[in-house]
Structures are given as structure tokens and as C-alpha cells.
Amino acid sequence: MHAETTPSSPSAPSVNPGVASADPAGTQPRSQLALRRVAIDTWRENVAYLHRDCAVYRAEGFQALSKIEVRANGRRILATVNVVDDLAIVGCNELGLSEDAFAQLGVDNGHTVSVAQAEPPESMGALFRKIASERLTREDFGAIVRDIADHRYSKIELTAFVVACHRSELDREEVFFLTDAMVNSGRRLDWHEPLVVDKHCIGGIPGNRTTMLVVPIVAAHGMLCPKTSSRAITSPAGTADTMEVLAKVELPLEQLADIVRDYRGCLAWGGTANLSPADDVLISVERPLSIDSAGQMVASILSKKVAAGATHLVLDIPIGPTAKVRSMPDAQRLRRLFEYVARRMGLSLDVVITDGRQPVGNGVGPVLEARDVMRVLQNDPRAPDDLRQKALRLAGRLIECDPDVRGGDGYAIARDILDSGRALARMNAIIAAQGSTGFDHNHPALGALTLDVVAPACGVVAGIDNYQIARVARLAGAPKVPGAGVDLMHKLGDTVAAGELLYRVHASYPADLEFARHACERDSGYRLGTADEVPRVFVEF
């Protein structure tokens, strides 16, 4: 890989390109068809549609779920064949492509394309060895990840790889090999600065929108924090979903570089940057299977951070009865794996183990979480203190990466930046630069349909199920409906009376509200008891 020529300003990163989309001419016979865009979102899988009566389909001996190679204008993609019988979807002289595939090929409707049988991925031998629980080499992982990033694997083959890595757990060297291969599968940014900071949480805790507070705090301190985040896949909101309530997040890399140069930070969706693209493909299989093995989690997170040009990372690992990590021994094992791989990748890592017993903040859902963030930034008395305190601690740890800051002083510096209004000013500047939506936290656009969930008896809130609260928020419509979600009124240790409001569900559509109502009737996510029953958990702050 080589670096493209770009201006070497602090916020105009040089970029290493990933897998090329062009390919030398094939040797197989090729057939010509007219391209047709089929408006179906197949979620990270290239799908081609051929009519059953298509002469090419019959002559070439294609079968459903077989792989074909499609070429046009010097570009080529691989796609999985689906056979259709409806001429309204695709004609006999046409090749249909799903949304992802059509975008990758990059030509217009009606353009002539050539199709041929696809060669099997070169890495299939390595995949079969991993299925047989064999240990793979660096070269094996490199070949597999290249084929994944190049969409040479079908969903079935991707599933086989994910399950095989989960079943025969990767050793730490294999996790490093996988991480390195994933970084090399796409762009790698270089911000031309010795200190580029980032913060990440392994997830599983509703609310917890600390990133949107950490970025303006550390940027106001002068540290470079070009934050690219993901959208929610199985959670009620991701950082990008919540930031989109405040500003545009889908911005070209060149514009983001300008924003970072001017304001030392950004909060944008990372989908346009092509960072570790193989990870995006693997996630499309891991999440529906609810597979989140330690090795794959480490490779996913660290590959994205290294590819984005981070030099220093603070990593949040929450622990609690309904968090991803349930015990301190499990958290320590995960920490050691993260630290080993980060060290091999040349990334300075500070792992922080935090309280994951309950949601962080009051709101769960994009608009509700944006409301909480802006109230913290404005030092509003209604702001959730747990969100404020956690963000300050994490921002303090990042600030202590600054060689001019003495260890232990980071929290006080972060608090001063927040209390003085400098963090709010920096956030407002970033919002304006990315394209403000005009969000008003005093009048958030919440779903008009509501459901009040009340305490069935008096007692102390002794347990809150993170998973169930997140599920209720999703059933109510979040994150697709930004104003949907759950507004929490009570947290662990609070004393409540019978009939007192525990939380309010917001929805915009009657069907969504009914789904959420049924879920709440089966399990509200709250457990009442005594003060002695509130779970204790040891955390670092």
C-alpha cells in the first residue's frame, strides 16, 4: 500500500487506499446484459438478480446463491445470484443489482455489463482450516480479510468464519493478525500529528452518550480528536444517530478534515471513510447472530481506531449484571487482550473499567440522548449527573495523554473546561461547521404517543435490566424514529411509591407503542426490593 498525495496540514490526513475495485481482464467467457437497479437493501451483501428465463442464466449454468463476477467500465464486483420469476423486478435481458452492489459498480441504469462465473475465493483453504479449529497464520488472516473486504464471501461463508472464530477462540496472536489484516483492508489516515486521541466504549449500556461530551472537552483543551462513529445496529442509538439530531454527520472526508483543522475535533458517521471495511461486513453477520466474542470485538474496535489515525485511546469497559461484561475477572481478561493487541499495533491504550449496572443518563433514544448531552454542556440543573461525571472522568484520562499535563490533573482540567462554557462553545462551533439542525433541548421533538410505566409497589430500585430497557426503546421505534425512546425517571437506589412513574416511553406510531407496551407488560426492566439488594460493583471510578 502507498500513501496518496494530500496536504500535510494537521487536519488533512494522508490516506492509504485499500483493495482496488478494478481487476485485470478475466479469462472466462463473458455475457452481456443491461444493468437494472433493484431497490433492495441487502445489508452489506452484493446480490444480483437474474430472471429464470434469462438466456445467460440458462447458458452459464448459474444457480441460486452461486457467485458471479460483474464488470463495467473497468470496475468489477462479485455478487450472489438470486433467481426471480417477476419481469417487474428484472427482465430477461437484464441483470439486477441490489443497492449496495449497484453503488459499488458505479454505473447508470441501463449500462451494459458483462457477467461470468466467479472464481472461488483464494482463502477458502484457510477458512476450512479455521472451521476445523486449526490455528491460522498472519498470511491466512490477510487472505481471508482481503476476500471479505472484496465481497468474495457469501453470507454463508462469512457466517462460517465468524462462528469458527467464536467456537475455537482466537489466541492473542491470532487476534493481532486479524486486527492488522482488517486495518490493511481499507484506508489508513495519517493526521501528521504526534498526538491524536480517541475514546470508545465496548457498548451494551443504554444512554451512555459520553463521547459527545468528551470530544468538545478535549478539543477545547487543544487535543486533536477526529471522531468518526457508527450508527446503531442493535442498540436504540449510536453516537452518529444522536449527533445527527444536532447536525449533519454524513460528510466527505475532505470536509471533515477542514472541520478538524479549524476546531480540533468532529463528530461524524464513519461509513464514508472506508476505514477497516472488512469489519463492516463481518458486523453484518455477527450482530444478527448475537456473536460478540472477545477476539472479534478487540479486532473490530482497534482496527477502526488504528485506521482512523489514533495514537492514544481511552477504552471504556462497563461491568454489571446485564452489561456485556458481567464480572471483574472477565473485564481484566478482556483488558489484557486489548492491551496486548494495542501494543503490537503501536497504539497507546488506557482501559477504564466503569459502572455498567444501569443506563447512563436519563434518555434512551437519539433525541432524548441529545437532550441530555446539551443539558450537560449547558450546565443545566436538569442534566443527568451520572452522564456528566462519567464524561468528565473519561475526558480527564484523555487530557492526561498530553505530556504537559501532570497525572491526576485531567479531571480538574476537564471540569473547568465544561463549567466555563468552553466545551459548549466548541460543540456549537462543530455543530455549525457540520451543518446545524437547530435542535432545542428545551423543546425536543419527542414522539407524541406515550406510555407511562409505573412502580407496581413501593420499594427501592434494586435492579435495572440494560438489555430490556434498550429493547423497549427499540420497539418504540428508536433509532429509526429519532424522537422515540425511553425517558428514565428513577435510577438504582431510588425509593419509589406504588404507582410512581419509573419511565415514560415515547413513540410516533401506534404499532410501535403497542410493541413497546407488550414488552413492558412482560418485563418492565425494573426490579424493586430493598437497599441491601442493590448490586455492588467495583469500578475504577
N, C-alpha and C positions, 0 to 999 in steps of 0.2 A: 504494500500500500504506500501511496505517496501523498504528500500534502498539497492541496490546491493552493494557488497563489491568492492570498487575501491580504488586506491591510493589516499590519501588525499593531493596531491600537489595542488597548486593554480589553475592549468590549467588542472587537470584531474578530471572532475566533477563526483560526485556520481550521480547515475541515479535511479529514481523511475520508475519501469516498469508500463505499462498501462494495458489495457484489455488483458487477456491471450487468445491465439489462440486455446488452447486445450480446450476440453469440455468433461464432463462425457458422457459415452455411452448413446445414446438415447433409448427410449422405442418403437419408431415406427418401422414398418418393413422397411428394407433397401434393395436396389437392387444394383447389381454390374455392373459397366461399365468401359471401358478403357478410360483413360483421353486423351484428344486431345487439344493442344494449338491452339486457334483461334486468329490469329494475328490482332485483332481489338482493338483499344484504345477506351474504353467506358468512359473515363474520370471520375474516382473516383466512378464508379459503377461496381459492380460484376455482370457479365452477363454469364449465362450458355446457351449452345446451344444443343437442342435435336432434332433429326430427327423426322419428323411426323410419320414415320413408325417404330420408336423405340418401342420395346415391353414394356419397362419400362414406356415410355411416355403414352402409352395406358392403361397399367395396373394400374398405380398410379393415373390416372385421372388428370395429370398436365395440366395446362392451360397457355397460353402465358401471361407473366407478373406476374405469380404466383411465390412465393418464394420457393426455395428448399434448403436443407442442404446437403453439400458435405463434405465427410470425407475421410482422407487418412493419414496413419502414425501418428495417434493420433492428427492430426490437423483437424479443420473444418472451413468452411466458409459458408456464406449464399449468394445466388445468385438469380437473377431474370431470369426466363426462357424465352428464345426466341425460337420459333419453326422454323426449316428450312426444305426445301424440296430438297436441293442440297447435294448429297453424297460427293461432293468435299469439302464441308465445314465440315461436321461431318457425320460419318457412323451410321448405325442403332444400333450398339453395342458400341457406343462411347458417351462420354459426352464432349462437347467442353466448354472451358472456355476462356473468354476474357483475355487480357494482365494483367490487374490489379488482376483479380481473380486467374489466373494461378500463378502469382508471390506470392500471399498470401498463396496459398496452399502449395507451396514449394516442389512439387514432379515432376518427369520427365514425359515427354510424354509417353503414353502407360501404365503408372502405373494404377493399379486397384483402383477405387474409389467407394464408396458407396453413394447412394443418397436417400433422403427421403423428404417427405413434411416437410416444416419448420413451427415451431410454430409461431403464431403471436407475434410481439414484446410486451413485458410486459408493455411498456409505452404507448400503444395505447390509453388507457383511458385518460391519461394526455394530449396526443395530441388532442383528441377530445374536451377536456375541453378548451384548448387554442384556438382551432378553434371556439368555442362558446364564445370567448372573456373573459374567466374566468382567474383570477389571479392564477398562479401556485406557488407551494411551492418549497423549496430547494430540497426536495426529488423528486418532479416531474421532475425538470430540470436535476437532476442527472440521473434519469432513462432514460429520453429521450436521453441525450447526450451519455450515455453508449450504448444504442441501435444504435445510429447513428455511433459511433466510431467502433462498432462491425458489421457494414454494415447490420443491420437488417431492415433498412428502404429502401424502393424503392425510385426512383427519384420522384414518385408521392407523396409519404408520406413526403419526405424531402421538396418538394415544398409546401405542405400544412403547414408544420411547419414554414417555412420561411415567407410565406405570412401571416399566422396568427399572427406571432410576429410583422410583419410590420404593419398590419391593426389595431390591437389593441396594440398600442405602449407599450412596456415593461416599467414598472416603474423602478426606480433606484435600488430597492431591487431585482427585478427580473433580472436586468442586472448583478448584483453581483452574484446571484445564477447561472446564465448561464455561467459567466466567470469562477467561481470556478469549476463548473462541467466540463468545457472544459479543464481546467488545469489538472484535475484529470483523464482525459480520456487517457493520454499518459505519456511519460517520463517527469520527472522534474529534471533539472540539479542543482547541488549544487557545486559551484566553490570554496568553502571553503575560501572565502574572504569576508570581510565586505562591500566592495565597488565594485560592478560590474555594469558598465554603459552601456547604450544603447541609441540610437537615432532613432526616427521613424517619418515619415510623413504620414498623412492620405491619401495622393495621390491626383490625379486629375490634377497635373501640369506637362506638358511635360518637359523633361530635368531634372532639379532639382536633379542632382546626388550628393547631398551634403554628403550623408553617406560615399561615397568612399573617401572623404576628411576628414571628422570628425574622422573616425576610426584611420587612421595613425597619426593624430594630437594628439588625446587623448592617444593613445598607446605610442607615443613618450614621452608624459608627464609622463608615468608610470602607467596610469589607465588601468584596465582590461576591454577590450571591445570585447568580443567574438561575433561578428556579424554574425548571420545567417539570410539570406534574401530570399525573394520569387522571383520566375520568374514572368514575366509579364503574365497577363491573358487577360486584355482588353486594356492595355497600350502599347506603342511602345517599352518599355524596362523597366525591373525591375533591381534592384541592382545586382542580380545574373547574369542576362543576360549581363549587361555591364562589370561586373568583369570577366566574362568568356572570354571576348575579351583579357584580360590581363593574366589570369591564370586559372587553373582548379578550379571548385567550388564544384564539386560533390565528396566529400571526406568523409571517415568514421569518426565517432565521435572521435575515438582514435587518429587518425592523427591530427584532428583539435585541440584536447586537447594539443598535443605536440607543435603545432604551437603557440597556445595561451600562453603556458608556456614559450616559448622561446622569443616571440615577443609582448606579451601582447594584441594581437588582431588577428582577422582573418576576411575575407570577403568571406563567403561560402553560398551555397544553403542550406536551412534548411530542404529540403524534406527527407533527410536520417536520421534526428534526431528524428522523431516521436514525435514532440512537438505539443500538442493540435491537435491530428489527426482529431477530430470531426470538427474542424474549416475548415480543408482542404476539407472535404466532403461537408460542408454547402456552402463554397465558390463556389463549382462546380455548385450549383443551384442559388445562389444569383447573380453571375456575368451575366449569360445569361439573367436573368430577370431584370437586372439593378436595383436590390434592394440593397440599402446600408443604411438601417435605422440606426439611431444613436445608439440604443441599441445593435444591432448586430455588428456594427463597433467597439464599445467600447469593447465588449466581445471578438471579434476576435483579436484585437491588444493586449489588456492587457493579455489575456490568453497565447499568444505566448511569450510575454516578461517575464511573471512570470515563465512559464515553462522552459524558457531558462536560468533562474537563475539570471536575472537582479535585482538589488536592487534600481537603480536610472535610471530614463528615462526622456529624453527631447523629448517632442512631438511637432511636427510642424503642425499647423493648418493654411494652407493658405486660405485667403479670397479674393474674386474677382468676377466680373460679370459672368465668365464662370468657376469658381472653384467649388468644391463640396460644399463649404460653401460660401454663397453669401453676408452675412451681418455680422456686428459685434455682434448684439444681438444673431444671430444663433451661432456664434463662442463662445460666452460667455456661452450659454446654454450647448453646447457640452463640453466645458471646465469643467463646474461644474460637469457634469456626469462622465467624465473621472476622475476627482479628487476624487469624492465620491467612485467610484469602486476601484481605485488605493489604496486609504486609507484603504478600507476594505481588500484588498489583501496584504497589507503590503509593497506596492511599493511606493517609493518616486518619485513624478512626478512633472516636471516643464513643463507647457504648454506654448508654444510660438506661438503667432498669427502673421503670416507673410504675405507678399505681394503675392497674387495669381492672379494678373491681367494678367499675361502673362507667357510664358515658362521661365524657369531659365536656363541660359547657352545659347550657340549658337546651339548645336546639339541636335537632337531628333532621337534616334535610337542607338543601342548598340555601334557601332564603333565610331559614332560621339560623343556620350557622353563620351566614354573612352578617346577620343582625348582631349575633354575639361578638364576632370579630370587631365590627365597627364600634360597638359599645366599649369594648376593652380599649381600643385605640383612642377613643374619646374620653377615657376615664369616667365613663358614665356610671353612676351608682347602681344602675340595674345590671351592669356587666357581671358575668359569672366569674367569681374569684378563682375557682379551680382552673379555668382556662387561662386566666391572667397569670397566675403563679407558675403554672407549668411552662407557659411560653417564656416567661422571664428566666426560669432556670435553664431551659434549653438554649435560649439566646445567649445567656451568660456563658455557658460552656463553649459556644461557638466564638464568642468575643475573646475568650481566653486562648484561642488559637493565635491571636495577634501577639507577636513576640514582644510588643511594647506594653502588654497588659500583664500584671502580676497575677499568678494563680490565686483564685479565690475572690478576685475583684470583679469578675464578669457580671455577676448578678446585680451588684450595685450600679454598674455602668448601664446595664440593660434597663433597670428600673428608672434611672434618671432620664434615659432617652424616651421611655414611654411616658413618664409623668410630666415631662417638659413639653410634650406635644410634638417633639421632633419625629417620632415614629409615625404619628398621624400625618404630619406634613409630607413625609417621604412616601407613605402609602397613597395619599391623594395625588402626589406627583406621578407615581407609577400608574395609578388608575387612569389619570388624564392622558398619559402617554400611550397607554394601550387602547384607550377609547372608552370613556366612562358611559355607564348606562343611566346614571342619575339616581342610583339607589338611595333611599332614605330609611335609615334603620328605625326611625320613629314611626314610620308608616310602611312597614314591609308588606309586599304583595303576597299575603298568605292565602292558601286555599280557603274558600268561603264556607265549605262544608266542614263541620267539626264534630268530634266525638269526645266526650269527657269520660275519662277512666278514673274512677274514684276508689278510695280505700273501702274494702268490704267490712272492716272492723277497725277499732283503734289499736295502736301499737307503734312500734319503731320500724322504720325501713331497714330490714336486715339483709336484703339482697336485691340486686337489680341485674337481670339477665341481659348482657350486652347483645347477644345474638337475637333474642326475642324483640327487644326494642328496635333493633335495626330492621328486623323482618317486618314489624308493624309499619315502620316508616316507608319501607319499600312497597308494601301492599297498598299503602295510601297514595302511592304514585311517585315518590322520590326515587331517583333524581330526575327522571324524565319530566316530571312536573315540578319545577323548581320550588313552588310555594307549598308543596306537600311535605308532610313530615310529622314529627313528634316534638312537642314543647313540654319539657320536663318541669314540674313544679316542686318536686322533692327529691332529695338525694339520700345516700346511706347515712343512717344515724338520726334522721329527722323523725320526730314524733308526729303522728297524724291521727286525726279523729275519724270515726266511721263516717263515710260519705264525703270525706275531704278529697279534693282534686289531687290526683297523683300526676297525671299528664293529660294534655289535650292533643288529639290527632287532627291534623288539617289535611283536607283533600279537596280536589277541584271537580271530581266526577263521582256521581252516586255509586257506581260499581266499585270504584276504588275504596270508598268509605265503607262499603259493605264487606269487602275483603278484609279490611283492617278490623272492622267490628267483630267478625267471626274469629279472627286470630286473637283479639283481646279477650273475648269471652272464654276461649280455651285456656289462655295463659296471658295474664297482663304483663308478665315480665318482672313484676314486683313481688317480693316476699316480705310479709310483716312478721315481726317477732319481738324479741327484747333486745336491749342494748348489748347484752352479752353475746348475742348471736351474730352481730355484725362481723363479717370476716376481717381478720387482721392479715396484713401482708407487709413484708419487709421490702422497702424500696430505697433507692439511693437518694431520693429527695421527695 
